[in-house]
């Protein structure tokens, strides 16, 4: 149970980081 929750937290943080990178990339492309 604890292990599953830990993996879910890792996946959530990865998704957040990917989303942030995607938003930054999109914003940079629009500016350029």
PQR file of N, CA, C, O and H, with PARSE charges and radii, in Angstrom:
ATOM      1  N   UNK A   1       0.847  -1.202   0.000 -0.4000 1.5000
ATOM      2  CA  UNK A   1       0.000   0.000   0.000 -0.0000 2.0000
ATOM      3  C   UNK A   1       0.880   1.249   0.000  0.5500 1.7000
ATOM      4  O   UNK A   1       0.660   2.180  -0.775 -0.5500 1.4000
ATOM      5  N   UNK A   2       1.879   1.252   0.883 -0.4000 1.5000
ATOM      6  CA  UNK A   2       2.764   2.414   0.970 -0.0000 2.0000
ATOM      7  C   UNK A   2       3.566   2.552  -0.329  0.5500 1.7000
ATOM      8  O   UNK A   2       3.785   3.655  -0.829 -0.5500 1.4000
ATOM      9  H   UNK A   2       2.057   0.495   1.513  0.4000 1.0000
ATOM     10  N   UNK A   3       3.999   1.400  -0.860 -0.4000 1.5000
ATOM     11  CA  UNK A   3       4.790   1.419  -2.089 -0.0000 2.0000
ATOM     12  C   UNK A   3       3.962   1.966  -3.259  0.5500 1.7000
ATOM     13  O   UNK A   3       4.454   2.753  -4.068 -0.5500 1.4000
ATOM     14  H   UNK A   3       3.821   0.504  -0.454  0.4000 1.0000
ATOM     15  N   UNK A   4       2.708   1.538  -3.332 -0.4000 1.5000
ATOM     16  CA  UNK A   4       1.845   1.999  -4.415 -0.0000 2.0000
ATOM     17  C   UNK A   4       1.636   3.503  -4.324  0.5500 1.7000
ATOM     18  O   UNK A   4       1.663   4.206  -5.334 -0.5500 1.4000
ATOM     19  H   UNK A   4       2.308   0.898  -2.675  0.4000 1.0000
ATOM     20  N   UNK A   5       1.428   3.987  -3.109 -0.4000 1.5000
ATOM     21  CA  UNK A   5       1.214   5.423  -2.918 -0.0000 2.0000
ATOM     22  C   UNK A   5       2.466   6.191  -3.309  0.5500 1.7000
ATOM     23  O   UNK A   5       2.381   7.276  -3.884 -0.5500 1.4000
ATOM     24  H   UNK A   5       1.406   3.416  -2.289  0.4000 1.0000
ATOM     25  N   UNK A   6       3.629   5.627  -2.998 -0.4000 1.5000
ATOM     26  CA  UNK A   6       4.898   6.277  -3.312 -0.0000 2.0000
ATOM     27  C   UNK A   6       5.066   6.389  -4.826  0.5500 1.7000
ATOM     28  O   UNK A   6       5.469   7.437  -5.331 -0.5500 1.4000
ATOM     29  H   UNK A   6       3.698   4.746  -2.531  0.4000 1.0000
ATOM     30  N   UNK A   7       4.761   5.319  -5.545 -0.4000 1.5000
ATOM     31  CA  UNK A   7       4.880   5.341  -7.006 -0.0000 2.0000
ATOM     32  C   UNK A   7       3.930   6.372  -7.598  0.5500 1.7000
ATOM     33  O   UNK A   7       4.270   7.060  -8.560 -0.5500 1.4000
ATOM     34  H   UNK A   7       4.433   4.468  -5.135  0.4000 1.0000
ATOM     35  N   UNK A   8       2.731   6.478  -7.015 -0.4000 1.5000
ATOM     36  CA  UNK A   8       1.750   7.432  -7.521 -0.0000 2.0000
ATOM     37  C   UNK A   8       2.265   8.855  -7.329  0.5500 1.7000
ATOM     38  O   UNK A   8       2.074   9.706  -8.198 -0.5500 1.4000
ATOM     39  H   UNK A   8       2.454   5.919  -6.233  0.4000 1.0000
ATOM     40  N   UNK A   9       2.915   9.119  -6.202 -0.4000 1.5000
ATOM     41  CA  UNK A   9       3.467  10.449  -5.950 -0.0000 2.0000
ATOM     42  C   UNK A   9       4.565  10.765  -6.958  0.5500 1.7000
ATOM     43  O   UNK A   9       4.663  11.889  -7.452 -0.5500 1.4000
ATOM     44  H   UNK A   9       3.070   8.429  -5.495  0.4000 1.0000
ATOM     45  N   UNK A  10       5.390   9.767  -7.260 -0.4000 1.5000
ATOM     46  CA  UNK A  10       6.468   9.973  -8.235 -0.0000 2.0000
ATOM     47  C   UNK A  10       5.868  10.274  -9.606  0.5500 1.7000
ATOM     48  O   UNK A  10       6.317  11.189 -10.296 -0.5500 1.4000
ATOM     49  H   UNK A  10       5.311   8.854  -6.859  0.4000 1.0000
ATOM     50  N   UNK A  11       4.859   9.509  -9.999 -0.4000 1.5000
ATOM     51  CA  UNK A  11       4.223   9.737 -11.293 -0.0000 2.0000
ATOM     52  C   UNK A  11       3.593  11.120 -11.345  0.5500 1.7000
ATOM     53  O   UNK A  11       3.656  11.787 -12.377 -0.5500 1.4000
ATOM     54  H   UNK A  11       4.494   8.766  -9.439  0.4000 1.0000
ATOM     55  N   UNK A  12       2.990  11.558 -10.255 -0.4000 1.5000
ATOM     56  CA  UNK A  12       2.363  12.872 -10.215 -0.0000 2.0000
ATOM     57  C   UNK A  12       3.409  13.965 -10.390  0.5500 1.7000
ATOM     58  O   UNK A  12       3.183  14.929 -11.121 -0.5500 1.4000
ATOM     59  H   UNK A  12       2.938  11.016  -9.416  0.4000 1.0000
ATOM     60  N   UNK A  13       4.548  13.821  -9.725 -0.4000 1.5000
ATOM     61  CA  UNK A  13       5.596  14.831  -9.829 -0.0000 2.0000
ATOM     62  C   UNK A  13       6.171  14.851 -11.239  0.5500 1.7000
ATOM     63  O   UNK A  13       6.495  15.917 -11.762 -0.5500 1.4000
ATOM     64  H   UNK A  13       4.731  13.038  -9.130  0.4000 1.0000
ATOM     65  N   UNK A  14       6.301  13.682 -11.857 -0.4000 1.5000
ATOM     66  CA  UNK A  14       6.805  13.619 -13.232 -0.0000 2.0000
ATOM     67  C   UNK A  14       5.810  14.294 -14.171  0.5500 1.7000
ATOM     68  O   UNK A  14       6.207  15.049 -15.059 -0.5500 1.4000
ATOM     69  H   UNK A  14       6.038  12.815 -11.432  0.4000 1.0000
ATOM     70  N   UNK A  15       4.525  14.026 -13.980 -0.4000 1.5000
ATOM     71  CA  UNK A  15       3.509  14.637 -14.831 -0.0000 2.0000
ATOM     72  C   UNK A  15       3.512  16.145 -14.679  0.5500 1.7000
ATOM     73  O   UNK A  15       3.378  16.873 -15.662 -0.5500 1.4000
ATOM     74  H   UNK A  15       4.203  13.413 -13.259  0.4000 1.0000
ATOM     75  N   UNK A  16       3.664  16.623 -13.435 -0.4000 1.5000
ATOM     76  CA  UNK A  16       3.703  18.062 -13.201 -0.0000 2.0000
ATOM     77  C   UNK A  16       4.904  18.686 -13.895  0.5500 1.7000
ATOM     78  O   UNK A  16       4.792  19.751 -14.503 -0.5500 1.4000
ATOM     79  H   UNK A  16       3.772  16.032 -12.636  0.4000 1.0000
ATOM     80  N   UNK A  17       6.055  18.022 -13.805 -0.4000 1.5000
ATOM     81  CA  UNK A  17       7.266  18.572 -14.424 -0.0000 2.0000
ATOM     82  C   UNK A  17       7.122  18.587 -15.946  0.5500 1.7000
ATOM     83  O   UNK A  17       7.500  19.561 -16.597 -0.5500 1.4000
ATOM     84  H   UNK A  17       6.146  17.157 -13.311  0.4000 1.0000
ATOM     85  N   UNK A  18       6.577  17.511 -16.512 -0.4000 1.5000
ATOM     86  CA  UNK A  18       6.389  17.471 -17.962 -0.0000 2.0000
ATOM     87  C   UNK A  18       5.420  18.554 -18.410  0.5500 1.7000
ATOM     88  O   UNK A  18       5.632  19.189 -19.443 -0.5500 1.4000
ATOM     89  H   UNK A  18       6.269  16.719 -15.983  0.4000 1.0000
ATOM     90  N   UNK A  19       4.357  18.767 -17.639 -0.4000 1.5000
ATOM     91  CA  UNK A  19       3.372  19.793 -17.967 -0.0000 2.0000
ATOM     92  C   UNK A  19       4.008  21.170 -17.907  0.5500 1.7000
ATOM     93  O   UNK A  19       3.763  22.005 -18.778 -0.5500 1.4000
ATOM     94  H   UNK A  19       4.185  18.251 -16.800  0.4000 1.0000
ATOM     95  N   UNK A  20       4.827  21.417 -16.884 -0.4000 1.5000
ATOM     96  CA  UNK A  20       5.496  22.714 -16.749 -0.0000 2.0000
ATOM     97  C   UNK A  20       6.441  22.946 -17.919  0.5500 1.7000
ATOM     98  O   UNK A  20       6.484  24.042 -18.478 -0.5500 1.4000
ATOM     99  H   UNK A  20       5.026  20.738 -16.177  0.4000 1.0000
ATOM    100  N   UNK A  21       7.196  21.921 -18.292 -0.4000 1.5000
ATOM    101  CA  UNK A  21       8.120  22.047 -19.426 -0.0000 2.0000
ATOM    102  C   UNK A  21       7.335  22.318 -20.707  0.5500 1.7000
ATOM    103  O   UNK A  21       7.753  23.130 -21.532 -0.5500 1.4000
ATOM    104  H   UNK A  21       7.161  21.030 -17.838  0.4000 1.0000
ATOM    105  N   UNK A  22       6.203  21.642 -20.876 -0.4000 1.5000
ATOM    106  CA  UNK A  22       5.396  21.821 -22.079 -0.0000 2.0000
ATOM    107  C   UNK A  22       4.859  23.248 -22.147  0.5500 1.7000
ATOM    108  O   UNK A  22       4.865  23.868 -23.211 -0.5500 1.4000
ATOM    109  H   UNK A  22       5.863  20.981 -20.206  0.4000 1.0000
ATOM    110  N   UNK A  23       4.397  23.766 -21.011 -0.4000 1.5000
ATOM    111  CA  UNK A  23       3.877  25.129 -20.984 -0.0000 2.0000
ATOM    112  C   UNK A  23       4.978  26.133 -21.284  0.5500 1.7000
ATOM    113  O   UNK A  23       4.767  27.088 -22.031 -0.5500 1.4000
ATOM    114  H   UNK A  23       4.392  23.263 -20.147  0.4000 1.0000
ATOM    115  N   UNK A  24       6.162  25.917 -20.698 -0.4000 1.5000
ATOM    116  CA  UNK A  24       7.283  26.825 -20.944 -0.0000 2.0000
ATOM    117  C   UNK A  24       7.687  26.778 -22.413  0.5500 1.7000
ATOM    118  O   UNK A  24       7.966  27.814 -23.015 -0.5500 1.4000
ATOM    119  H   UNK A  24       6.333  25.141 -20.091  0.4000 1.0000
ATOM    120  N   UNK A  25       7.719  25.590 -22.984 -0.4000 1.5000
ATOM    121  CA  UNK A  25       8.099  25.446 -24.393 -0.0000 2.0000
ATOM    122  C   UNK A  25       7.084  26.143 -25.288  0.5500 1.7000
ATOM    123  O   UNK A  25       7.461  26.842 -26.229 -0.5500 1.4000
ATOM    124  H   UNK A  25       7.493  24.748 -22.495  0.4000 1.0000
ATOM    125  N   UNK A  26       5.801  25.957 -25.000 -0.4000 1.5000
ATOM    126  CA  UNK A  26       4.755  26.578 -25.803 -0.0000 2.0000
ATOM    127  C   UNK A  26       4.854  28.093 -25.719  0.5500 1.7000
ATOM    128  O   UNK A  26       4.730  28.784 -26.730 -0.5500 1.4000
ATOM    129  H   UNK A  26       5.495  25.390 -24.235  0.4000 1.0000
ATOM    130  N   UNK A  27       5.079  28.610 -24.516 -0.4000 1.5000
ATOM    131  CA  UNK A  27       5.177  30.052 -24.320 -0.0000 2.0000
ATOM    132  C   UNK A  27       6.386  30.611 -25.067  0.5500 1.7000
ATOM    133  O   UNK A  27       6.300  31.683 -25.667 -0.5500 1.4000
ATOM    134  H   UNK A  27       5.180  28.049 -23.695  0.4000 1.0000
ATOM    135  N   UNK A  28       7.504  29.898 -25.037 -0.4000 1.5000
ATOM    136  CA  UNK A  28       8.717  30.351 -25.720 -0.0000 2.0000
ATOM    137  C   UNK A  28       8.485  30.388 -27.226  0.5500 1.7000
ATOM    138  O   UNK A  28       8.914  31.326 -27.899 -0.5500 1.4000
ATOM    139  H   UNK A  28       7.573  29.027 -24.550  0.4000 1.0000
ATOM    140  N   UNK A  29       7.814  29.380 -27.752 -0.4000 1.5000
ATOM    141  CA  UNK A  29       7.549  29.330 -29.191 -0.0000 2.0000
ATOM    142  C   UNK A  29       6.653  30.495 -29.596  0.5500 1.7000
ATOM    143  O   UNK A  29       6.868  31.102 -30.645 -0.5500 1.4000
ATOM    144  H   UNK A  29       7.466  28.618 -27.205  0.4000 1.0000
ATOM    145  N   UNK A  30       5.659  30.813 -28.784 -0.4000 1.5000
ATOM    146  CA  UNK A  30       4.752  31.912 -29.105 -0.0000 2.0000
ATOM    147  C   UNK A  30       5.488  33.241 -29.110  0.5500 1.7000
ATOM    148  O   UNK A  30       5.234  34.093 -29.961 -0.5500 1.4000
ATOM    149  H   UNK A  30       5.484  30.320 -27.932  0.4000 1.0000
ATOM    150  N   UNK A  31       6.412  33.421 -28.151 -0.4000 1.5000
ATOM    151  CA  UNK A  31       7.170  34.670 -28.075 -0.0000 2.0000
ATOM    152  C   UNK A  31       8.099  34.779 -29.283  0.5500 1.7000
ATOM    153  O   UNK A  31       8.212  35.843 -29.891 -0.5500 1.4000
ATOM    154  H   UNK A  31       6.619  32.729 -27.460  0.4000 1.0000
ATOM    155  N   UNK A  32       8.758  33.683 -29.625 -0.4000 1.5000
ATOM    156  CA  UNK A  32       9.691  33.683 -30.753 -0.0000 2.0000
ATOM    157  C   UNK A  32       8.880  33.678 -32.061  0.5500 1.7000
ATOM    158  O   UNK A  32       9.461  33.677 -33.147 -0.5500 1.4000
ATOM    159  H   UNK A  32       8.667  32.819 -29.131  0.4000 1.0000
TER
END
